[in-house]
Amino acid sequence: MSTDTQPIPDAIVDAYLHRIGATRPERPDAAALRDLHLRHLRTVPFENLSIHLGEDIVLEEKPLLDKVVGARRGGFCYEINATFAVLLRELGFTVTLLQGRGFGPGGRLGIPYDHMAVLVEVDGERWLADVGFGDHSHFPLALDERGDQTDPGGTFRIVETEEGDLDVLRNGTPHCRLETRPRVLGDFTAGAWYHRTSPDSHFTRSLVCSRLTEEGRITLSGLKLVTHTYGERTERMLEREEEVRAVYRDRFGIELSELPVPPTRSARSTRTAEAAGASQA
């Protein structure tokens, strides 16, 4: 990460560990990284509520930690991968931010700085940590392994491109293309701004809050609650405000003074029907 980063007070590190139900590892090794990665996915939601609440998103360590640790919120990749990198750094891991571009329909790549991932170096090995992709690998991936990597989230493979970038495939389908050049947090400002404001961004066209569970995954997409339990999918529409608040509070640990407005009901959503109907469920 950036060389001008400041040490984080121990109290905040301890609060972060408490937030994800972890204790300080005895040493920064691969086993500790796997444990922290999984705990993070199960407790810190992947969510874009700030966009639909009109909240600013500041890509600086303190406001991001205030949100994820202090306010017990989640975020999208720029927020929760950045804070996870801070936590790992303070625990003694060597971390580097990487920029990536997600693959969309037809294999089309997203904008530059479309995604943030974290390179973690442990005992001479390099691991790709990513707690900000939503439904993805449960554990870090071995960055230098070119064979299949079996994970509870699927079969992953990292493939080198002709240009020297890395494509991350899940079950044979390309998910993300990563550059290996080190980046700093401020480099992602334009990408975050695009996804907060552009009518072409899937984040402005959908409202999502999702978290890995021991049984599968739970996702609130607008007013649709989707639950995956041991491979079985169920869904139901929430009709009352009280139900929505209860799901955010009880299933995601998020207390909201006001509810985000789903795009199909917001002023922003006087767009095409296709845009209004987009969803990440």
C-alpha positions in Angstrom: 0.0 0.0 0.0 1.0 3.6 -0.1 4.2 4.5 1.7 2.5 7.5 3.3 0.0 5.4 5.3 -0.1 6.0 9.0 -0.1 3.3 11.7 -3.6 2.4 12.9 -4.2 2.6 16.7 -4.3 -0.8 18.3 -7.8 -0.1 19.6 -9.1 0.1 16.0 -7.3 -3.1 15.0 -8.8 -4.9 18.0 -12.3 -3.5 17.2 -11.9 -4.7 13.6 -10.9 -8.2 14.8 -13.9 -8.2 17.2 -16.1 -7.1 14.3 -15.2 -10.2 12.3 -15.0 -12.5 15.3 -11.2 -13.0 15.2 -8.3 -12.8 17.5 -4.8 -11.5 16.8 -2.9 -14.3 15.0 0.3 -15.4 16.6 2.1 -14.7 13.4 1.1 -13.5 9.9 1.0 -16.9 8.1 -1.1 -18.5 5.4 -3.4 -20.2 7.9 -4.1 -16.9 9.7 -4.8 -15.2 6.3 -7.3 -18.0 5.3 -9.1 -17.6 8.7 -9.3 -13.8 8.5 -10.5 -14.0 4.8 -13.4 -16.4 5.6 -14.4 -14.5 8.7 -14.5 -11.2 6.9 -16.7 -12.6 4.1 -19.1 -14.0 6.7 -19.5 -10.8 8.7 -18.8 -7.7 6.5 -21.5 -7.5 3.8 -20.8 -6.6 0.2 -23.2 -3.7 -0.3 -23.8 -0.5 -2.2 -26.3 1.1 0.1 -24.3 4.4 0.3 -24.9 5.1 -3.3 -28.7 4.9 -2.8 -28.6 6.8 0.5 -26.7 9.7 -1.0 -23.7 9.1 1.3 -20.3 10.2 0.2 -17.6 7.5 -0.4 -14.1 8.8 0.6 -11.2 6.5 -0.4 -9.1 7.3 2.6 -8.2 4.9 5.4 -9.8 6.7 8.3 -13.3 7.3 6.8 -13.3 3.8 5.5 -12.4 2.3 8.8 -15.0 4.6 10.5 -17.6 3.0 8.2 -16.7 -0.6 8.3 -15.5 -0.8 11.9 -17.2 2.1 13.6 -20.5 2.0 11.9 -20.4 -1.8 11.3 -21.3 -1.4 7.6 -20.0 -3.1 4.5 -19.2 -1.7 1.1 -18.1 -2.5 -2.4 -14.7 -3.6 -3.5 -12.9 -0.2 -3.0 -14.1 0.0 0.6 -13.9 -3.5 2.0 -10.8 -4.7 0.2 -9.1 -1.5 1.2 -10.0 -1.9 4.9 -9.1 -5.6 4.8 -5.7 -4.6 3.4 -5.2 -2.2 6.3 -6.1 -4.8 8.8 -3.6 -7.3 7.3 -0.9 -4.7 7.1 -1.3 -3.8 10.8 -1.1 -7.6 11.6 2.2 -7.9 9.9 1.3 -9.1 6.4 2.9 -7.5 3.4 0.0 -6.2 1.2 -0.3 -4.5 -2.2 -3.4 -3.2 -3.9 -4.0 -4.4 -7.4 -6.4 -2.9 -10.0 -8.6 -5.1 -12.0 -11.4 -5.0 -14.6 -14.4 -7.3 -14.3 -15.7 -9.3 -17.3 -19.2 -8.4 -18.4 -21.6 -9.8 -20.9 -19.9 -11.2 -24.0 -16.6 -11.1 -22.2 -16.4 -7.3 -22.4 -14.0 -5.8 -19.8 -15.1 -3.0 -17.5 -13.4 0.3 -17.1 -9.9 0.7 -15.8 -9.9 0.5 -11.9 -13.2 -1.3 -12.2 -12.1 -3.5 -9.3 -9.7 -3.6 -6.4 -8.0 -6.8 -5.1 -5.2 -7.4 -2.6 -1.9 -9.2 -3.1 -0.6 -10.6 0.2 2.9 -12.0 0.6 3.4 -14.6 3.2 6.5 -16.7 3.8 7.7 -16.3 0.3 4.3 -17.1 -1.2 1.9 -14.7 -3.0 -1.8 -14.9 -2.3 -4.7 -13.1 -4.0 -7.2 -11.9 -1.3 -10.5 -10.6 -2.4 -13.3 -10.0 0.1 -15.0 -7.4 -2.1 -16.3 -9.3 -5.1 -19.5 -10.6 -3.7 -20.0 -14.3 -4.5 -16.4 -15.4 -5.1 -13.7 -17.6 -3.5 -14.1 -18.2 0.2 -10.3 -18.4 0.7 -7.3 -16.5 -0.9 -6.1 -17.9 -4.1 -2.4 -18.9 -4.7 -1.4 -16.1 -7.2 1.4 -18.1 -8.8 -0.5 -21.3 -9.2 -1.6 -22.0 -12.8 -3.6 -25.1 -12.2 -7.2 -25.5 -10.9 -7.7 -24.3 -7.3 -10.6 -26.0 -5.6 -12.5 -23.7 -3.2 -16.0 -23.9 -1.6 -17.0 -21.1 -3.9 -16.0 -23.1 -7.1 -13.0 -24.1 -9.1 -10.7 -21.2 -9.8 -7.8 -20.9 -12.2 -5.4 -18.0 -12.7 -4.2 -17.6 -16.3 -1.6 -15.2 -17.7 -2.5 -13.1 -20.7 -0.3 -12.2 -23.6 0.1 -8.7 -22.1 1.3 -10.0 -18.8 -1.9 -9.5 -16.9 -3.7 -12.2 -14.9 -7.2 -13.5 -15.7 -9.1 -15.1 -12.7 -11.5 -17.8 -13.9 -14.3 -19.3 -11.9 -15.7 -22.6 -13.1 -14.1 -21.9 -16.5 -15.6 -18.4 -16.8 -13.4 -15.3 -16.7 -14.4 -13.1 -13.8 -11.7 -10.5 -13.5 -8.4 -9.4 -15.2 -5.8 -8.1 -12.8 -2.7 -6.0 -13.4 0.2 -6.9 -11.1 1.7 -3.4 -10.9 1.3 -2.1 -7.3 -1.3 0.6 -6.8 -2.3 3.0 -4.0 -5.7 3.7 -2.6 -6.0 7.1 -4.3 -5.6 5.5 -7.7 -9.1 4.0 -7.4 -10.9 7.4 -6.9 -12.0 7.7 -10.6 -13.3 4.1 -10.7 -15.2 4.6 -7.4 -16.7 7.9 -8.7 -17.8 6.2 -12.0 -19.6 3.4 -10.1 -21.2 5.9 -7.7 -22.5 8.2 -10.5 -22.7 6.7 -13.9 -26.1 5.4 -15.3 -24.0 2.7 -17.0 -22.7 1.3 -13.7 -24.5 -1.7 -12.3 -24.2 -0.2 -8.8 -26.4 2.8 -9.7 -28.9 0.4 -11.4 -29.2 -2.0 -8.5 -29.4 -2.1 -4.8 -27.6 -5.0 -3.1 -26.5 -6.3 0.3 -25.0 -9.7 0.4 -23.1 -11.9 2.9 -21.6 -15.3 2.9 -23.1 -17.6 5.6 -22.1 -21.0 7.0 -25.0 -22.6 5.0 -24.5 -20.6 1.8 -25.3 -16.9 1.1 -28.0 -14.3 1.9 -28.7 -11.4 -0.4 -31.1 -8.5 -0.2 -31.5 -7.2 -3.7 -33.8 -4.2 -3.6 -36.8 -5.6 -1.9 -36.1 -9.3 -2.9 -34.6 -11.5 -0.2 -32.6 -14.4 -1.7 -31.3 -17.2 0.5 -29.0 -20.0 -0.6 -29.0 -22.8 2.0 -26.9 -25.9 1.2 -27.4 -25.4 -2.5 -31.2 -24.7 -2.4 -32.4 -21.2 -3.4 -35.4 -19.5 -1.9 -36.6 -16.0 -2.5 -39.4 -13.7 -1.3 -40.4 -10.1 -1.7 -40.4 -7.8 1.3 -43.5 -5.6 1.4 -43.2 -3.6 4.6 -40.6 -1.1 5.7 -40.3 -2.9 9.1 -39.4 -6.2 7.3 -36.7 -4.5 5.3 -35.2 -2.8 8.4 -35.3 -6.1 10.3 -33.4 -8.0 7.5 -30.7 -5.3 7.4 -30.5 -5.4 11.2 -30.8 -9.1 12.0 -29.2 -10.7 8.9 -26.5 -8.1 8.1 -25.9 -6.2 11.4 -26.7 -2.9 9.7 -28.8 -0.3 11.6 -30.2 2.4 9.3 -31.8 5.6 10.2 -33.4 5.7 6.7 -33.8 3.1 4.1 -32.1 3.2 0.7 -34.5 3.7 -2.2 -34.4 0.8 -4.7 -33.5 2.2 -8.1 -36.8 1.3 -9.7 -38.5 3.7 -7.2 -35.9 6.5 -7.1 -35.6 9.6 -9.2 -32.4 8.2 -10.6 -34.3 5.4 -12.1 -36.3 7.4 -14.7 -34.1 5.6 -17.2 -34.8 2.7 -19.5 -36.7 -0.3 -18.3 -33.7 -2.5 -18.8 -31.5 -0.3 -16.6 -34.2 -0.1 -13.9 -34.6 -3.9 -13.9 -30.9 -4.7 -13.5 -30.1 -6.7 -10.4 -27.2 -8.6 -8.8 -29.3 -11.3 -7.0 
